[in-house]
C-alpha cells in the first residue's frame, strides 16, 4: 500500500513538472516574434493533390491535371510538380491550419462540395 502511494505521489509530481514545462514552453513561444523570409520562396499552381505516409513522415504530392478531355483509354495524365515531406507533427499542424482556413472560407463564401459529397 505504501508503495502504491509513493508511486501515485511520484506520478503526480511528474505530471506537475510536465505541466510547468508546457506552461514555460508556451510562454516562450508566445513571446517570440516570427519573421517570415520569403526571399527564396517559389509559387507553383496545383489543382491535384495526393499524400502518403510512413511512421516517420508524411509526403504530400502536388500536380496539375492538364487533361481537359478524357482520352479513349480512360487515362488521365497528372504532371506532378512538387513533393513536400513533413514529420507527423508538422503534418498535424498543417491539418489544423488548413481546416481553419477552409472553415473561414466556407463561412464567407458558402460550402465547398467535393465529388462524392453527400452533405
SVG drawing of the C-alpha trace seen along z (x, -y; Angstrom):
<svg xmlns="http://www.w3.org/2000/svg" viewBox="-26 -40 42 42">
<polyline fill="none" stroke="black" stroke-width="0.4" points="0.0,0.0 2.8,-2.4 4.5,-1.5 1.3,-2.4 1.0,-5.7 4.7,-6.5 4.1,-5.7 1.0,-7.9 2.9,-10.8 5.8,-10.3 3.3,-10.3 1.6,-13.4 5.0,-15.2 6.0,-14.1 2.6,-15.4 3.1,-18.7 6.6,-19.1 5.3,-18.3 2.6,-20.9 5.1,-23.5 7.4,-22.7 4.5,-23.1 3.5,-26.4 7.1,-27.7 7.3,-26.4 4.0,-28.2 5.2,-31.4 8.4,-31.3 6.6,-30.7 4.1,-33.4 6.9,-35.9 8.6,-35.2 8.1,-37.3 8.2,-35.3 9.9,-36.9 8.8,-35.2 11.6,-35.3 10.1,-34.8 13.2,-35.8 13.7,-32.3 10.0,-31.3 8.6,-29.9 5.0,-29.7 3.5,-26.7 -0.1,-26.2 -1.7,-22.8 -5.2,-21.5 -4.4,-17.9 -3.0,-16.8 -2.3,-13.3 -0.5,-12.1 1.2,-9.0 2.8,-8.3 5.1,-6.2 5.6,-6.1 8.2,-8.8 6.9,-11.1 4.0,-12.4 4.6,-13.1 2.2,-15.4 2.3,-15.5 1.1,-18.4 0.4,-18.4 -1.6,-19.7 -4.3,-17.9 -3.9,-19.3 -6.3,-16.8 -9.5,-18.6 -10.9,-15.7 -10.5,-12.1 -8.8,-10.0 -10.3,-6.9 -8.2,-4.7 -9.8,-6.4 -6.4,-7.6 -5.8,-10.9 -2.2,-12.3 -1.2,-14.3 2.0,-16.2 3.5,-16.1 5.5,-19.2 6.2,-19.3 6.5,-17.0 6.6,-18.2 7.8,-15.8 6.7,-16.6 7.2,-14.9 3.8,-13.8 3.7,-16.7 4.2,-19.3 1.5,-17.4 -0.9,-17.7 -0.3,-21.4 -0.9,-21.8 -4.2,-19.9 -5.3,-22.2 -4.3,-25.3 -6.0,-24.2 -9.1,-23.2 -9.4,-26.7 -8.8,-28.3 -11.4,-26.2 -13.9,-26.8 -13.4,-30.5 -13.7,-30.4 -17.0,-28.4 -18.4,-30.8 -17.7,-33.7 -18.5,-32.2 -20.6,-29.0 -19.9,-25.3 -17.4,-23.7 -18.8,-20.5 -16.4,-17.8 -17.1,-14.9 -18.8,-12.2 -20.0,-14.5 -23.4,-13.6 -23.8,-16.6"/>
</svg>
